[in-house]
Amino acid sequence: MPHAVARLRDARLARSAKPFIARGSRTPRCARCRVASSHCLCEWLPHVAADSSMCLIMHDIEPLKPSNTGWLIADIVADTHAFTWQRTGVEPALLKLLADPRYQPLVVFPGEYAEPERVVSGVELSTDKRPLFILLDATWTEARKMFRKSPYLNRLPVLSLQVDVLSRYRLRRSTRNEHLCTAEVAALCLGLAGDDQAAGALDAWLDAFTDHYLAAKHHRTPDLGDVTHRALAAFRQR
C-alpha cells in the first residue's frame, strides 16, 4: 500500500487543472523512489521499526516535487501522516489526529517564533504517549507563514531543536546552511525520542537518495560500496 505522502501526491495530481512539470521532468523516473529509472534506489530501502510518529503538513506542491524529503520520512517511519496545508481551513482528519489521546503532538519549529511557555526541549518528551512530531514541509519562507497562520497548532507545545550541524542536503539551494531539510529534522527528532535505529536509517536513506539523484543528473554511477550503501545494507540485514 502506498504511504501517506504517495497518497497525498496522487490526490494532488487528481485535482490538478494542469500537469505539474518539475525540473528534469523529461527523465523517466521510478514511481516508487522518484529517482531516474537508471539509478533506482528501491533495493536499498531499509526496514526498521520506530516508536515515534510523524505528521507532515505540506505546502501545496511539495508532494509533487521529486526532490521532496518528506517522502523519505514516510519510507522509514511507518506511522507517518501527511496533509496539505490550507490557508483558510484545516482537514478534519488532521484535527482528529491532533486530538488522539494516544499521541503527544509536538510542533517542530524554532522556539524564537513561539511564546516562551510553549517551547520544550527533547528531555521533556513524555514517556506515556507516542510522540507525534509535526513537521511543516515547505520552503523556509512558506513554513514561517504556515506556522503563523495555522491556529489549530497554537495550543500545542513547540519542540525547538538545538542544531549544531550544517545541512548535508544538496538538491535545493538555501542561503543558510543551518537550515536543515525536512528529513534531517525528522532524523534529529527520532534520535531525541530514542528511535536511534530509525534515525540512522533515515540519515543513510537521505544520503543515498541524494547521491543517486545527483548521479543520474550528472551521468555517473553511484559507488555502491561506499559508507552510505554499507550502512543501508546493514539496516537491511538486521
N, CA and C of each residue as an Amber inpcrd file, in Angstrom:
protein
   714
   0.8440000  -1.2010000   0.0000000   0.0000000   0.0000000   0.0000000
   0.8780000   1.2490000   0.0000000   0.5990000   2.2290000  -0.8580000
   1.4100000   3.4590000  -0.8830000   1.3620000   4.1660000   0.4660000
   2.4820000   4.8060000   0.8440000   2.4930000   5.5030000   2.1210000
   1.7760000   6.8490000   2.0280000   1.7180000   7.5660000   3.1530000
   0.8910000   8.7610000   3.2570000   1.2670000   9.8490000   2.2580000
   2.5560000  10.0570000   2.0330000   2.9760000  11.1180000   1.1130000
   2.6650000  10.7250000  -0.3350000   2.8290000   9.4590000  -0.6630000
   2.4760000   8.9910000  -2.0060000   0.9860000   9.1760000  -2.2590000
   0.1650000   8.8750000  -1.2490000  -1.2800000   9.0540000  -1.4010000
  -1.6350000  10.5320000  -1.5460000  -0.9350000  11.3840000  -0.7910000
  -1.1870000  12.8240000  -0.8930000  -0.8010000  13.3310000  -2.2740000
   0.2990000  12.8300000  -2.8040000   0.7190000  13.2020000  -4.1540000
  -0.3320000  12.8030000  -5.1690000  -0.8390000  11.5840000  -5.0620000
  -1.8590000  11.1170000  -6.0100000  -3.1190000  11.9820000  -5.9310000
  -3.5070000  12.3520000  -4.7220000  -4.6930000  13.1880000  -4.5510000
  -4.4790000  14.5720000  -5.1490000  -3.2680000  15.1040000  -4.9620000
  -2.9490000  16.4320000  -5.5120000  -2.9570000  16.3980000  -7.0330000
  -2.4150000  15.3540000  -7.6180000  -2.4190000  15.2140000  -9.0780000
  -3.8410000  15.0830000  -9.6130000  -4.6840000  14.3870000  -8.8810000
  -6.0540000  14.1480000  -9.3330000  -6.8650000  15.4320000  -9.4180000
  -6.5500000  16.3990000  -8.5600000  -7.3240000  17.6420000  -8.5870000
  -6.6190000  18.7700000  -9.3480000  -5.5060000  18.4570000 -10.0000000
  -4.7640000  19.4810000 -10.7360000  -5.4840000  19.8380000 -12.0360000
  -5.5920000  21.1240000 -12.2940000  -6.2030000  21.5780000 -13.5390000
  -5.2400000  21.4320000 -14.7080000  -3.9430000  21.4690000 -14.4300000
  -2.9320000  21.2770000 -15.4520000  -1.7930000  20.4720000 -14.8620000
  -1.0480000  19.7770000 -15.6790000   0.0130000  18.9110000 -15.1440000
   1.1200000  19.7130000 -14.4730000   1.6590000  19.1440000 -13.3850000
   2.8010000  19.7530000 -12.7080000   4.0680000  19.3180000 -13.4260000
   4.8700000  20.2870000 -13.8440000   6.1000000  19.9870000 -14.5760000
   7.2870000  20.3410000 -13.6870000   7.9240000  19.3120000 -13.1750000
   9.0820000  19.5170000 -12.3060000  10.3450000  19.6290000 -13.1390000
  11.4010000  20.1690000 -12.5190000  12.6940000  20.1990000 -13.1960000
  13.1370000  18.7710000 -13.4820000  13.6630000  18.5750000 -14.6750000
  14.0950000  17.2360000 -15.0500000  12.9410000  16.2870000 -15.3150000
  11.7550000  16.8430000 -15.6160000  10.5640000  16.0130000 -15.7760000
  10.6310000  15.1010000 -16.9990000  11.5350000  15.3890000 -17.9330000
  11.6500000  14.5290000 -19.1100000  12.3870000  13.2290000 -18.7990000
  13.0020000  13.1790000 -17.6440000  13.7390000  11.9810000 -17.2510000
  12.7710000  10.9190000 -16.7470000  12.7850000   9.7100000 -17.3050000
  11.9200000   8.6430000 -16.7740000  12.3300000   8.3170000 -15.3400000
  11.3700000   8.3720000 -14.4180000  11.6740000   8.1630000 -13.0090000
  10.9610000   6.9300000 -12.4720000  11.5870000   6.2990000 -11.5120000
  10.9490000   5.2000000 -10.7850000   9.7870000   5.7830000  -9.9810000
   8.6060000   5.2090000 -10.1210000   7.4370000   5.7280000  -9.4190000
   7.5550000   5.5470000  -7.9060000   8.3730000   4.6050000  -7.4740000
   8.4880000   4.3160000  -6.0440000   9.4990000   5.2350000  -5.3440000
  10.6940000   5.3680000  -5.8960000  11.7210000   6.1640000  -5.2070000
  11.9190000   7.5490000  -5.8220000  11.3460000   7.7930000  -7.0110000
  11.3660000   9.0940000  -7.6960000  12.7150000   9.4550000  -8.3010000
  13.6660000   8.5600000  -8.2200000  14.9700000   8.7700000  -8.8470000
  14.8830000   8.2850000 -10.2890000  15.7380000   8.8070000 -11.1620000
  15.7740000   8.3400000 -12.5450000  15.8300000   6.8150000 -12.5770000
  15.0600000   6.2180000 -13.4590000  14.9500000   4.7530000 -13.5000000
  16.3090000   4.0770000 -13.6070000  17.2390000   4.7260000 -14.2920000
  18.5710000   4.1540000 -14.4630000  19.3500000   4.0890000 -13.1490000
  18.9060000   4.8550000 -12.1440000  19.6080000   4.9240000 -10.8590000
  18.6660000   4.5780000  -9.7040000  17.6910000   3.7350000  -9.9690000
  16.6730000   3.3660000  -8.9800000  17.3030000   2.9540000  -7.6450000
  16.6660000   3.3680000  -6.5730000  17.1980000   3.1840000  -5.2280000
  16.4190000   2.1400000  -4.4320000  15.3560000   1.6200000  -4.9810000
  14.3930000   0.8360000  -4.2100000  15.0070000  -0.3660000  -3.4920000
  15.9610000  -1.0380000  -4.1110000  16.5110000  -2.2420000  -3.4800000
  17.2840000  -1.9420000  -2.2030000  17.5950000  -0.6560000  -1.9530000
  18.3630000  -0.2760000  -0.7710000  17.4780000   0.2130000   0.3670000
  16.1770000   0.2060000   0.1910000  15.2660000   0.7330000   1.2130000
  15.3940000  -0.0540000   2.5160000  15.7450000   0.6170000   3.6250000
  15.8620000  -0.0960000   4.9090000  14.4930000  -0.3050000   5.5440000
  14.3660000  -1.3630000   6.2960000  13.1190000  -1.6520000   7.0110000
  13.4380000  -1.6980000   8.5020000  13.0220000  -0.6710000   9.2160000
  13.3040000  -0.5730000  10.6480000  12.0170000  -0.2060000  11.3890000
  11.9810000  -0.5100000  12.6610000  10.8270000  -0.1630000  13.4920000
  11.0630000   1.1980000  14.1450000   9.9730000   1.9140000  14.4010000
  10.0550000   3.2040000  15.0940000   8.8630000   3.3310000  16.0360000
   9.1200000   3.8020000  17.2380000   8.0480000   4.0420000  18.1930000
   7.4600000   5.4390000  18.0420000   8.1330000   6.2930000  17.2950000
   7.6610000   7.6590000  17.0710000   6.7360000   7.7110000  15.8620000
   5.9730000   8.8060000  15.7940000   5.0860000   9.0510000  14.6560000
   5.4010000  10.4200000  14.0670000   5.0840000  10.5750000  12.8060000
   5.3360000  11.8300000  12.1010000   4.0420000  12.3540000  11.4840000
   3.8720000  13.6650000  11.5480000   2.7540000  14.3300000  10.8820000
   3.3410000  15.4120000   9.9920000   3.2430000  15.2170000   8.6940000
   3.7580000  16.1840000   7.7330000   2.6180000  17.0810000   7.2590000
   2.7490000  18.3750000   7.5000000   1.8110000  19.3480000   6.9470000
   2.5530000  20.0190000   5.7970000   2.1330000  19.6970000   4.5940000
   2.9260000  20.0100000   3.4110000   2.3250000  21.1710000   2.6200000
   3.1910000  22.0690000   2.2020000   2.7510000  23.1420000   1.3170000
   2.2750000  22.5300000  -0.0030000   1.4050000  23.2250000  -0.6770000
   0.6180000  22.6800000  -1.7820000   1.3590000  21.7620000  -2.7480000
   2.4930000  22.2040000  -3.3080000   3.1280000  21.4000000  -4.3560000
   4.2940000  20.5580000  -3.8570000   4.5730000  20.5870000  -2.5580000
   5.6880000  19.7920000  -2.0520000   5.5910000  18.3080000  -2.4100000
   4.4220000  17.6770000  -2.2910000   4.3630000  16.2470000  -2.6220000
   4.6680000  15.9410000  -4.0860000   4.5810000  16.9680000  -4.9440000
   4.8050000  16.7680000  -6.3740000   6.2740000  16.8860000  -6.7690000
   7.0910000  17.4450000  -5.8920000   8.4960000  17.6730000  -6.2320000
   9.3030000  16.3830000  -6.0650000  10.0120000  15.9470000  -7.0940000
  10.8380000  14.7420000  -6.9510000  11.8880000  14.8560000  -5.8550000
  12.3110000  16.0760000  -5.5370000  13.3590000  16.2820000  -4.5320000
  12.8140000  16.3930000  -3.1110000  11.5060000  16.2830000  -2.9310000
  10.9190000  16.4220000  -1.5970000  11.4170000  15.3280000  -0.6590000
  11.8130000  15.6940000   0.5660000  12.3550000  14.7040000   1.5000000
  11.3320000  14.2120000   2.5160000  10.1510000  14.8220000   2.5470000
   9.0940000  14.2870000   3.3900000   8.7480000  12.8610000   2.9800000
   8.8340000  12.5990000   1.6840000   8.6070000  11.2650000   1.1390000
   9.5450000  10.2460000   1.7960000  10.7930000  10.6310000   2.0100000
  11.7810000   9.7370000   2.6020000  11.4140000   9.3880000   4.0470000
  10.8310000  10.3530000   4.7660000  10.3920000  10.0880000   6.1340000
   9.3270000   8.9990000   6.1420000   8.3640000   9.1230000   5.2440000
   7.2940000   8.1260000   5.1640000   7.8330000   6.7670000   4.7300000
   8.9370000   6.7610000   3.9840000   9.5800000   5.4920000   3.6220000
  10.0500000   4.7370000   4.8580000  10.5370000   5.4680000   5.8560000
  11.1940000   4.8630000   7.0140000  10.2560000   4.7010000   8.2030000
   9.4600000   5.7230000   8.4950000   8.5860000   5.7070000   9.6760000
   7.1940000   5.2650000   9.2520000   6.7970000   4.0860000   9.6840000
   5.5280000   3.5120000   9.2310000   4.3330000   4.3690000   9.6250000
   4.3570000   4.9240000  10.8360000   3.2300000   5.7310000  11.3020000
   3.4630000   7.1980000  10.9360000   3.4240000   7.4520000   9.6360000
   3.5570000   8.8120000   9.1130000   2.2300000   9.2450000   8.5050000
   1.8050000  10.4500000   8.8350000   0.5680000  11.0290000   8.3090000
   0.9430000  12.2690000   7.5010000   0.2130000  12.5410000   6.4370000
   0.5490000  13.6880000   5.5860000  -0.7200000  14.4220000   5.1830000
  -0.6630000  15.7500000   5.2610000  -1.8020000  16.5980000   4.9450000
  -1.3310000  17.8140000   4.1510000  -2.1930000  18.3180000   3.3110000
  -1.9090000  19.5520000   2.5860000  -2.3040000  20.7450000   3.4550000
  -1.4160000  21.7020000   3.5900000  -1.7360000  22.9040000   4.3580000
  -2.7550000  23.7400000   3.6060000  -3.7500000  24.2480000   4.3410000
  -4.7900000  25.0940000   3.7520000  -4.7770000  26.4490000   4.4350000
  -4.7550000  27.4970000   3.6380000  -4.6610000  28.8510000   4.1970000
  -5.9070000  29.2380000   4.9770000  -7.0640000  28.7670000   4.5610000
  -8.3190000  29.2050000   5.1900000  -9.0740000  28.0720000   5.8800000
  -8.4720000  26.9380000   6.0460000  -9.1790000  25.8340000   6.6810000
  -8.2090000  24.7710000   7.1540000  -8.7760000  23.6350000   7.5410000
  -7.9660000  22.5200000   8.0050000  -8.7470000  21.2330000   7.7620000
  -8.0500000  20.1820000   7.3900000  -8.7050000  18.9060000   7.1590000
  -9.1860000  18.3130000   8.4810000 -10.4350000  17.8440000   8.5310000
 -10.9480000  17.2240000   9.7660000 -10.0710000  16.0670000  10.2440000
  -9.4970000  15.3060000   9.3080000  -8.6550000  14.1760000   9.6980000
  -7.4140000  14.6420000  10.4530000  -6.9090000  15.8170000  10.1250000
  -5.7480000  16.3590000  10.8450000  -6.1390000  16.7340000  12.2690000
  -7.2720000  17.3870000  12.4250000  -7.7350000  17.7440000  13.7640000
  -7.9820000  16.4950000  14.6090000  -8.5300000  15.4690000  13.9870000
  -8.7750000  14.2090000  14.7030000  -7.4590000  13.5960000  15.1700000
  -6.4500000  13.6400000  14.3160000  -5.1390000  13.0960000  14.6760000
  -4.5420000  13.8650000  15.8530000  -4.6110000  15.1880000  15.8140000
  -4.0180000  16.0050000  16.8710000  -4.7240000  15.8070000  18.2080000
  -5.9950000  15.3980000  18.1540000  -6.7620000  15.1880000  19.3800000
  -6.6940000  13.7480000  19.8870000  -6.0400000  12.8740000  19.1590000
  -5.9560000  11.4660000  19.5370000  -5.1710000  11.3280000  20.8450000
  -5.7730000  10.7740000  21.9010000  -5.0960000  10.7130000  23.2080000
  -3.8870000   9.7870000  23.2360000  -3.6920000   8.9820000  22.2060000
  -2.5170000   8.0970000  22.1860000  -1.2350000   8.8630000  21.8830000
  -1.3680000  10.0720000  21.3180000  -0.2050000  10.8140000  20.8480000
   0.1040000  12.0130000  21.7250000   1.3700000  12.3880000  21.7200000
   1.8220000  13.6590000  22.2690000   2.2740000  14.5180000  21.0890000
   1.4070000  15.4230000  20.5840000   1.7900000  16.2400000  19.4250000
   2.8170000  17.2980000  19.8020000   3.8070000  17.4710000  18.9420000
   4.8560000  18.4630000  19.1380000   5.1320000  19.1380000  17.8000000
   4.9340000  20.4460000  17.7550000   5.2550000  21.1950000  16.5420000
   6.7570000  21.4520000  16.5350000   7.4360000  20.9700000  15.5340000
   8.8900000  21.1300000  15.4710000   9.1890000  22.4280000  14.7220000
   9.6570000  23.4160000  15.4670000   9.8830000  24.7410000  14.8720000
  10.8020000  25.5270000  15.8000000  11.5820000  26.4720000  15.2650000
  12.4640000  27.2660000  16.1230000  11.6880000  27.9940000  17.2240000
  12.1700000  27.8650000  18.4460000  11.4700000  28.4350000  19.5810000
  11.3500000  29.9490000  19.5490000  12.2080000  30.6270000  18.8160000
  12.1660000  32.0900000  18.7760000  10.8790000  32.6150000  18.1500000
  10.1470000  31.7440000  17.4340000   8.9140000  32.1760000  16.7790000
   7.6730000  31.8420000  17.6080000   7.8490000  31.2520000  18.7910000
   6.7190000  30.8580000  19.6300000   6.8010000  31.5370000  20.9910000
   5.6670000  31.5700000  21.7000000   5.6650000  32.0890000  23.0500000
   6.5580000  31.2020000  23.9140000   7.3570000  31.7910000  24.7960000
   8.3170000  31.0070000  25.5940000   7.6770000  29.8560000  26.3600000
   6.4460000  30.0370000  26.8350000   5.8090000  28.9860000  27.6360000
   5.4370000  27.7570000  26.8000000   5.4410000  27.8840000  25.4830000
   5.1150000  26.7390000  24.6240000   6.3440000  25.9060000  24.2750000
   7.5250000  26.4490000  24.4550000   8.7420000  25.8150000  23.9600000
   9.2080000  24.7250000  24.9090000   9.4950000  23.5520000  24.3400000
  10.0150000  22.4200000  25.1150000  11.2910000  21.9290000  24.4490000
  12.0440000  21.1330000  25.2050000  13.2450000  20.5210000  24.6530000
  13.0720000  19.0170000  24.6240000  14.0320000  18.3210000  24.0700000
  13.9310000  16.8790000  23.9210000  13.8010000  16.1450000  25.2320000
  14.4100000  16.6680000  26.2850000  14.3750000  15.9740000  27.5700000
  12.9920000  16.0080000  28.1960000  12.1020000  16.8330000  27.6430000
  10.7640000  16.9540000  28.2060000   9.7400000  16.0850000  27.4900000
  10.1810000  15.2080000  26.5830000   9.2490000  14.3480000  25.8830000
   8.5980000  13.3810000  26.8630000   7.2870000  13.2190000  26.7290000
   6.5450000  12.3190000  27.6070000   6.8970000  10.8730000  27.3120000
   6.8340000  10.0350000  28.3290000   7.1250000   8.6160000  28.1310000
   5.8620000   7.7680000  28.0790000   4.7090000   8.3650000  28.3940000
   3.4830000   7.5780000  28.4280000   2.6390000   7.7440000  27.1710000
   3.0860000   8.5750000  26.2590000   2.3770000   8.7480000  24.9920000
   3.3630000   8.6400000  23.8380000   2.8380000   8.2970000  22.6910000
   3.6650000   8.1790000  21.4890000   3.9390000   9.5790000  20.9420000
   5.1950000   9.9870000  20.7900000   5.4500000  11.3310000  20.2510000
   4.9980000  11.4450000  18.8040000   4.2820000  12.5200000  18.5180000
   3.8300000  12.8280000  17.1560000   4.5170000  14.1190000  16.7420000
   5.5720000  13.9890000  15.9550000   6.3390000  15.1550000  15.5330000
   5.6650000  15.7940000  14.3190000   5.2750000  17.0540000  14.4710000
   4.5800000  17.7820000  13.4080000   5.6040000  18.6260000  12.6630000
   5.8080000  18.3090000  11.4060000   6.8050000  18.9960000  10.5790000
   6.1080000  19.7880000   9.4900000   6.4740000  21.0510000   9.3440000
   5.9330000  21.8980000   8.2850000   6.8520000  21.7560000   7.0760000
   6.3940000  21.0300000   6.0810000   7.2270000  20.6720000   4.9380000
   7.0310000  21.7000000   3.8290000   7.9820000  22.6220000   3.7410000
   7.8660000  23.7490000   2.8160000   9.2070000  24.4570000   2.7610000
   9.3050000  25.4760000   1.9150000  10.4730000  26.3370000   1.9840000
  10.4310000  27.0910000   3.3060000  11.5620000  27.6710000   3.7150000
  11.6040000  28.3600000   4.9920000  10.6090000  29.5110000   5.0390000
  10.5000000  30.2650000   3.9610000   9.5480000  31.3820000   3.9210000
   8.1170000  30.8810000   4.0510000   7.7980000  29.8150000   3.3440000
   6.4590000  29.2430000   3.4190000   6.1740000  28.6720000   4.8060000
   7.1770000  28.0060000   5.3900000   6.9800000  27.3750000   6.6980000
   6.6820000  28.4130000   7.7800000   7.3480000  29.5420000   7.7400000
   7.0770000  30.5870000   8.7250000   5.6370000  31.0830000   8.6000000
   5.1790000  31.2280000   7.3660000   3.7930000  31.6450000   7.1440000
   2.8280000  30.5830000   7.6610000   3.1230000  29.3280000   7.3940000
   2.2690000  28.2390000   7.8550000   2.1940000  28.2060000   9.3820000
   3.3160000  28.4360000  10.0260000   3.3560000  28.4280000  11.4950000
   2.4860000  29.5500000  12.0570000   2.5500000  30.7240000  11.4470000
   1.7890000  31.8750000  11.9400000   0.2940000  31.7330000  11.6700000
  -0.0560000  31.1070000  10.5560000  -1.4410000  31.1190000  10.0930000
  -2.1480000  29.7700000  10.2490000  -1.7230000  28.9830000  11.2230000
  -2.3850000  27.6990000  11.4970000  -2.8470000  27.7130000  12.9540000
  -4.0110000  28.3200000  13.2370000  -4.4500000  28.4830000  14.6240000
  -4.6470000  27.1650000  15.3640000  -4.8910000  26.0810000  14.6660000
  -5.0840000  24.7890000  15.3200000  -3.7790000  24.2520000  15.9180000
  -2.6530000  24.8720000  15.5580000  -1.3720000  24.4800000  16.1510000
  -1.0110000  25.3180000  17.3800000  -1.7450000  26.3990000  17.5940000
  -1.3590000  27.3630000  18.6250000  -1.3770000  26.7940000  20.0440000
  -2.1980000  25.7790000  20.2880000  -2.3040000  25.2280000  21.6460000
  -1.2580000  24.1430000  21.9110000  -0.4870000  23.7870000  20.9010000
   0.4300000  22.6620000  21.0150000   1.8250000  23.1210000  21.4280000
   2.5610000  22.2730000  22.1600000   3.9490000  22.6260000  22.5010000
   4.8270000  22.6600000  21.2590000   5.8520000  23.4860000  21.3270000
   6.7900000  23.6540000  20.2170000   8.1310000  23.0460000  20.6170000
   8.5690000  22.0720000  19.8540000   9.8740000  21.4470000  20.0860000
  10.9180000  22.2230000  19.2970000  11.7810000  22.9060000  20.0170000
  12.8200000  23.7150000  19.3910000  14.1350000  22.9370000  19.4300000
  14.6040000  22.5210000  18.2870000  15.8240000  21.7230000  18.2040000
  17.0590000  22.6120000  18.3040000  18.0290000  22.1560000  19.0660000
  19.3100000  22.8600000  19.1640000  20.2550000  22.2100000  18.1580000
  20.4050000  22.8460000  17.0140000  21.1440000  22.2590000  15.9030000
  22.5540000  22.8140000  15.8550000  23.5380000  21.9240000  15.8960000
  24.9310000  22.3630000  15.7930000  25.6270000  21.7120000  14.6010000
  24.8210000  21.3050000  13.6020000  25.3780000  20.7110000  12.3900000
  24.8690000  21.4930000  11.1780000  25.5980000  21.3930000  10.0820000
  25.1820000  22.0160000   8.8370000  24.4390000  21.0040000   7.9830000
  23.5470000  21.5070000   7.1690000  22.7480000  20.6190000   6.3240000
  23.6200000  19.9050000   5.3020000  23.3240000  18.6170000   5.0970000
  24.0130000  17.8240000   4.0760000  23.2120000  17.7980000   2.7670000
  22.0300000  18.3700000   2.7810000  21.1160000  18.2630000   1.6420000
  21.6150000  19.1160000   0.4740000  21.6900000  18.5190000  -0.7090000
  22.2970000  19.2050000  -1.8570000  21.3720000  19.3390000  -3.0650000
  20.0820000  19.0250000  -2.9030000  19.1960000  19.0410000  -4.0650000
  18.4620000  20.3660000  -4.2310000  18.4640000  21.1900000  -3.1910000
  17.8930000  22.5310000  -3.2990000  18.8470000  23.5130000  -2.6460000
  18.8470000  24.7250000  -3.1330000  19.7510000  25.7380000  -2.5980000
  19.0990000  26.4680000  -1.4290000  19.9050000  26.7860000  -0.4370000
  19.4460000  27.5890000   0.6890000  20.5090000  28.6340000   0.9870000
  20.0760000  29.7960000   1.4170000  21.0340000  30.8600000   1.7240000
  21.6790000  30.6460000   3.0810000  21.1250000  29.7130000   3.8780000
  21.6650000  29.4750000   5.2180000  21.8920000  27.9840000   5.4100000
  23.1530000  27.6030000   5.6450000  23.4990000  26.1860000   5.7850000
  22.9230000  25.5440000   7.0410000  22.5320000  26.3750000   8.0360000
  21.9840000  25.7910000   9.2600000  20.5140000  25.3980000   9.0990000
  19.9050000  25.7590000   7.9770000  18.5330000  25.3410000   7.7130000
  18.5490000  23.9090000   7.1910000  18.0530000  22.9880000   7.9890000
  18.0570000  21.5830000   7.6150000  16.8390000  21.2610000   6.7580000
  16.9700000  20.2320000   5.9330000  15.8180000  19.7820000   5.1690000
  14.8980000  18.9870000   6.0920000  13.6960000  18.6970000   5.6180000
  12.6810000  18.0650000   6.4630000  13.1330000  16.7050000   6.9810000
  13.7740000  15.9060000   6.1380000  14.2230000  14.5810000   6.5700000
  15.3140000  14.6810000   7.6320000  16.1970000  15.6670000   7.5270000
  17.2350000  15.8460000   8.5410000  16.6190000  16.2020000   9.8900000
  15.6030000  17.0630000   9.8630000  14.9070000  17.4320000  11.0970000
  14.2290000  16.2060000  11.7030000  13.5830000  15.4130000  10.8570000
  12.8990000  14.2120000  11.3390000  13.8830000  13.2430000  11.9860000
  15.0540000  13.0870000  11.4000000  16.0590000  12.1850000  11.9740000
  16.4990000  12.6600000  13.3520000  16.6570000  13.9730000  13.5300000
  17.0070000  14.5100000  14.8430000  15.8990000  14.2300000  15.8600000
  14.6520000  14.3720000  15.4300000  13.5220000  14.0920000  16.3200000
  13.5060000  12.6280000  16.7360000  13.7480000  11.7490000  15.7960000
  13.7870000  10.3190000  16.1080000  14.8680000  10.0190000  17.1360000
  16.0160000  10.6650000  16.9730000  17.0990000  10.4660000  17.9270000
  16.7250000  10.9440000  19.3170000  16.0480000  12.0920000  19.4060000
  15.6300000  12.6190000  20.7140000  14.6570000  11.6780000  21.4050000
  13.8240000  10.9990000  20.5990000  12.8160000  10.0970000  21.1510000
  13.3680000   8.7080000  21.4530000  14.6470000   8.4890000  21.1810000
  15.2420000   7.1840000  21.4360000  15.1060000   6.2000000  20.2990000
  14.5760000   6.6480000  19.1660000  14.4690000   5.7960000  17.9840000
  15.7720000   5.8800000  17.1860000  16.8530000   5.4290000  17.7930000
  18.1660000   5.6040000  17.1900000  18.3250000   4.8380000  15.8790000
  17.7730000   3.6280000  15.8220000  17.9180000   2.8450000  14.5960000
  17.1890000   3.5190000  13.4330000  15.9820000   4.0040000  13.6900000
  15.2260000   4.6950000  12.6440000  15.9120000   5.9940000  12.2410000
  16.4910000   6.7060000  13.2240000  17.2070000   7.9470000  12.9250000
  18.3860000   7.6730000  12.0050000  19.1650000   6.6420000  12.3180000
  20.3090000   6.3010000  11.4820000  19.8910000   5.8520000  10.1030000
  18.8120000   5.0780000  10.0340000  18.3250000   4.6060000   8.7310000
  17.8560000   5.7680000   7.8730000  17.1600000   6.7340000   8.4810000
  16.6740000   7.8830000   7.7150000  17.8300000   8.7360000   7.2190000
  18.8340000   8.9500000   8.0640000  20.0050000   9.7110000   7.6280000
  20.6920000   9.0330000   6.4320000  20.8670000   7.7190000   6.5290000
  21.5180000   6.9880000   5.4410000  20.6580000   6.9840000   4.1840000
  19.3520000   6.8670000   4.3660000  18.4300000   6.8620000   3.2280000
  18.4400000   8.2060000   2.5040000  18.4910000   9.2980000   3.2640000
  18.5900000  10.6330000   2.6640000  19.8840000  10.7690000   1.8820000
  21.0010000  10.3250000   2.4550000  22.2880000  10.4390000   1.7730000
  22.3030000   9.6250000   0.4800000  21.7440000   8.4190000   0.5340000
  21.7180000   7.5690000  -0.6590000  20.8010000   8.1590000  -1.7230000
  19.6430000   8.6710000  -1.2970000  18.7170000   9.3080000  -2.2360000
  19.3970000  10.4770000  -2.9390000  20.0730000  11.3190000  -2.1640000
  20.7640000  12.4680000  -2.7380000  21.8460000  12.0240000  -3.7240000
  22.6090000  11.0000000  -3.3310000  23.6940000  10.5080000  -4.1750000
  23.1650000   9.9620000  -5.4950000  22.1390000   9.1310000  -5.4430000
  21.5840000   8.5490000  -6.6690000  20.9300000   9.6200000  -7.5390000
  20.2420000  10.5580000  -6.8980000  19.5760000  11.6380000  -7.6210000
  20.6010000  12.4600000  -8.4150000  21.6850000  12.8570000  -7.7410000
  22.7060000  13.6670000  -8.4010000  23.5340000  12.8470000  -9.3910000
  23.7390000  11.5780000  -9.0910000  24.4760000  10.7260000 -10.0230000
  23.7390000  10.6230000 -11.3490000  22.4320000  10.4930000 -11.2810000
  21.6400000  10.4400000 -12.5110000  21.7130000  11.7670000 -13.2680000
  21.6510000  12.8490000 -12.5150000  21.7000000  14.1790000 -13.1360000
  23.0260000  14.4250000 -13.8400000  24.1180000  13.9430000 -13.2570000
  25.4520000  14.2020000 -13.8040000  26.0280000  13.0010000 -14.5590000
  25.1770000  12.0200000 -14.8180000  25.5560000  10.8630000 -15.6460000
  26.7780000  10.1200000 -15.1010000  26.7070000   9.8080000 -13.8220000
  27.7550000   8.9950000 -13.2190000  27.1160000   7.8190000 -12.4870000
  27.9160000   6.8420000 -12.1520000  27.4290000   5.6540000 -11.4570000
  27.6980000   5.7870000  -9.9670000  26.6790000   5.5940000  -9.1080000
  26.9130000   5.6730000  -7.6640000  27.8850000   4.5900000  -7.2040000
  28.6310000   4.8940000  -6.1620000  29.5390000   3.9150000  -5.5730000
  28.7370000   3.0730000  -4.5840000  28.3580000   1.8720000  -4.9830000
  27.5040000   1.0280000  -4.1460000  28.2560000   0.3990000  -2.9790000
  29.5520000   0.6300000  -2.9080000  30.3320000   0.1040000  -1.7970000
  30.7730000   1.1700000  -0.8220000  30.2250000   2.3760000  -0.9490000
  30.6630000   3.4540000  -0.0550000  30.0210000   3.3140000   1.3290000
  30.3360000   4.2510000   2.2140000  29.8650000   4.1910000   3.6010000
  28.3380000   4.1920000   3.6640000  27.7000000   5.0360000   2.8510000
  26.2450000   5.1430000   2.8820000  25.5790000   3.8320000   2.5020000
  26.0250000   3.2300000   1.4110000  25.4010000   1.9850000   0.9570000
  25.7070000   0.8280000   1.9110000  26.8710000   0.8450000   2.5230000
  27.1760000  -0.1880000   3.5140000  26.2670000  -0.0500000   4.7300000
  25.9830000   1.1880000   5.1070000  25.0780000   1.4120000   6.2360000
  23.6760000   0.9010000   5.9140000  23.2030000   1.1880000   4.7070000
  21.8760000   0.7170000   4.3150000  21.8340000  -0.8070000   4.2560000
  22.8870000  -1.4140000   3.7670000  22.9500000  -2.8720000   3.7100000
  22.8820000  -3.4650000   5.1120000  23.5170000  -2.8020000   6.0760000
  23.4800000  -3.2880000   7.4540000  22.0810000  -3.1990000   8.0300000
  21.3590000  -2.1270000   7.7130000  19.9880000  -1.9960000   8.2000000
  19.0730000  -3.0590000   7.5950000  19.3250000  -3.4250000   6.3480000
  18.5030000  -4.4570000   5.7050000  18.7460000  -5.8360000   6.2950000
  19.9270000  -6.0340000   6.8860000  20.2960000  -7.3640000   7.4040000
  19.8490000  -7.5670000   8.8490000  19.3560000  -6.5150000   9.5170000
  19.0040000  -6.6520000  10.9390000  17.6540000  -7.3610000  11.1030000
